[in-house]
Amino acid sequence: MRNSLYLKLALSAVTKNRRFYLPYLITCIFSVAMFYDLSFIADNKGLPEMSGGDILKLYMSFGVIIIGIFACVFLFYTNSFLIKNRKKELGVYNILGLTKGNIACVLSYETIISAVITLFVGLIIGIIFSKLMLLLLCAILKMPSGIVFSVSPKSVAITALFFAVIYLFTLIYNLISVKISKPIELLNSGKSGEREPKANWLIAALGLISLCGGYYIALKVNDPMSAVLLFFLAVLLVIFGTYALFISGSIAVLKLLRKNKGYYYKPRHFTAISGMLYRMKQNAAGLAGICILSTMVLVTVSSTVCLYAGVKDMVNDRQQKSIGISYKSDEMLTQSDSVIQSVSNAVAESGVNIKDAVYFNYLSVTAERHGTVYSYVNKNTTSAADLAVTVAMPESDYARITGKQSHLKDNEALYTLGKATADYKELTVFEEKYSVKSADDIPMADIFKAYTTPVIFFVVSDSRLSSIYENQAEYFGIGKSPYEWYYTFDLDGSIEQNTAAANKISSALSSLGEGFGTESRDSMLDEFYKAYGGLFFIGIFLGLMFVGFTALIIYYKQIFEGSDDRKRYQIMQKIGMSHKEVEKSVNSQVLKVFFLPLTAAVIHLAFAFRMIKQILSVFNCNNVPLFLICVAVTTAVFAAVYFAIYYFTAKIYQKIVRV
């Protein structure tokens, strides 16, 4: 056969099957454009020159990899829908005299046509929108647009090569699928899946156990580090459990309902259960995929939105005042006048004034906590869940700051737990027993607000603090904790003036020797916006991609459901059911099938809430009400989008079944 005939057949096939091809091509174009835009930003020459540009480059490169992986998986998945729908047509070609080699040529031309269209249009759209993506990124990062806009030949080449490889492998899959099929199998492929499904109780039981195991891990995790370490295990268990329960568990439950004769032999239940059995047989894997995708959308978007929206709260927890200065040494800094004077001079040069200044010494030592006993950490036996931080300050500094004279003995202490509460009378700290009283005005509690590990704050006599230091230095050796001196205050200038003052302070302190560190709240806010703004940008990208793939899967399922249900409509009407009864029965089944994934996704998110909250605290995000709002709003918006997708595709479904 001539190549021109292959091309005509391929063009005819794409045009004739546009109802199937168009959404597939749109999704491919969408994926190409997104892949190019992230690749372009990651490779942009202006990125490394920005403050925080290195971490942004890392985020964008990570986003390119994630989008590439999911694009590959779901383009293969949607291609399987296409080839399944085309098998009968290909069987007709074979019966009419085309050899499998001829069919392979037609499929090759179809793949080339699809690749050329999606790559050309996708790259054009990606290039056009890359400027908008840059502006959006700069707006999210709250910075002027300093990134260079241009067309990136490297990104174009990477995008074209990556998707060309995907198309090549989908073509190989299609050719193998046709090669191993017999003509009669191709012709009858549209009728496959009509046999009654079998319930695999073992898979259903394993799925239930796996899902419960994932939920148990998510609910029982007690500390942020454990949450991070166990998150992917919980995710894998939930994914396996979801697929197993959709594929086997749903069939098992429906068959149990069918065995209940009193329930099953009612017209409404009879048709619903029988219809659902076949729907779940044909659609279980796809519905499980929709459920997992929906969960990814909810988790990714709600988490990244919460991180970005909570930046100011995070910074305020870490740095309550404009400037924080720390000094670490093996000796307590008791003569700090010269340091304070150097700082004051640097601030005065910047034209701003110091307000509400506070300074004090303290000693911070990580401990193993069991109830009211705080002991030295044993690296071989201590688990992350048992870790706590003990922070002690001398009574002399407490008295100077608060004006209160406590006259503490060596076995007495004041304490506070910061955000937590407890009424202790006696505590054992590093093998020493203390009679303790609660005190809410210990100033150093504020600088540890962002800690994810539990912290207990003490005020002890000056001599006792020296004893604690010496004992822990002897125990830990080179890994001992140093004394720390902290000086914090507000500035009354603008952001620019305060930033300039912070820079002058850093320069002044560096001339005094090593051990000094300076943190500026304004600089920290800028860094956090860059770090979490980049995550937010990636989260929105991934959320849009997951929504797009979800919409495509739902669309294909509605089309295939419509094709199958058209025959069921006719059969049910022939056995005596009215058109209204048939429509009510089928619509009820379709609604249950397509909203089951969304319901399951919301349940997954509810069980994951505690674990995600713990993980967010690793990023210093401890605002639980804000996270709850982000989850609720994200769920509501996604549910509305999901319903809109269903409503649109349901109209197509209705047109098919009524033909």
Summary of the structure (lengths in Angstrom):
residues: 659
radius of gyration: 32.3
end to end distance: 36.6
largest distance: 103.2
contacts: 2136
relative contact order: 0.12
helix: 70%
strand: 11%
